[in-house]
Amino acid sequence: MSRWVIIGGAGLTGINLTKKLIKNINISPSDIVITDLKETLKNIQLPVTLHPCDISKNIFPKFKSNDIVIHLAARQYHYNVPFNNRLKWFEEVNVKGTANLLNEVINKKIKGLIFFSTDMVYGNPQTLPIKSNHPKLPLGPYGKSKLKAEKLCNDAQRNGLPLTILRPRLIMGPGRFGVMKKLFSTIALNRPLPLIGRGNNYYQMISVDDCSDAIILCAENNFPSKSLNLGSNPELKVKDLLKSLIKNVNSKSPIISLPAALSKFALNFLDIIGFTVLYPEQFKIADKNFVVDISETRTVINWQPKFSDIEMLTAAYKHWKIYQ
């Protein structure tokens, strides 16, 4: 039996995956290791092995042959991003940490590794839907750091490591807070909800549950040496999506459409002077159609998203409302 080692497993995706492995796949809790920073492991109450880990400092559990390694660890925008040297800050974990992990497992004869990257490696969409071979022109430091990490993974693939790269859209579901706190708080208080542009674009999300399914299917399909997109089947444009959410949760928030160019100018200025509301990587694509092509993912690992954007967004809001 393979052991599942989930690097950065104390977050939303890691916990969801762990529960699914135990409940749906009948993996013994004794064969699951969640590794993360020591302080983040304190709140985990699952009957699995917990192991402190810091990939940026080369502190790992001892890997074994036939391990299944899931690399979820990353610095993201919901952390306290510094004002200066943002790229360096992201790279300390996202690039250096990934290099440390790959060096650690490359000769251990592990069964395979799955690396969670991001759709932000693409930058502005040049063609739609965005295929996995779309040009990679990240708009900010997070996407740039993840692209560098992907290149390290590509080298490991060429050197024979069974490794799949997954590129999820905005991960959503119960327990998803981060940037969504501002949206949810506004709706809960029935305040006007500002919208960058008219909202006539498709933005696309991906359920955390569908992410876990994709991870499991990659393992079951022997870690194909591919870069695969993860996203929903988008049905509602942004404005209609928000209207549906407001209705579903009995809010009275009006939606206020703001001029896109002026909004982005203002948000960029606020970021420059240190009063960040949204980061450029987030607001620059807010009014653009951004839909990744998931057809290759369907074909390669027989995966299909189960949840719509409105279902996962409503579930995330209701969970936030209970636990805020």
Salt bridges, closest charged atoms under 4 A:
ASP67 OD2 - ARG3 NH2 2.80
GLU91 OE2 - LYS148 NZ 2.52
GLU92 OE1 - ARG75 NH1 2.66
ASP119 OD2 - ARG169 NH1 2.61
GLU150 OE1 - ARG167 NH2 2.74
ASP155 OD1 - ARG158 NH2 2.44
ASP209 OD2 - LYS20 NZ 2.84
ASP209 OD2 - LYS306 NZ 3.16
ASP210 OD1 - LYS306 NZ 3.35
ASP213 OD1 - LYS20 NZ 2.65
ASP213 OD2 - LYS306 NZ 2.38
ASP271 OD1 - ARG86 NH2 2.89
ASP287 OD1 - LYS264 NZ 2.62
ASP293 OD2 - LYS131 NZ 2.77
GLU296 OE2 - LYS226 NZ 3.66
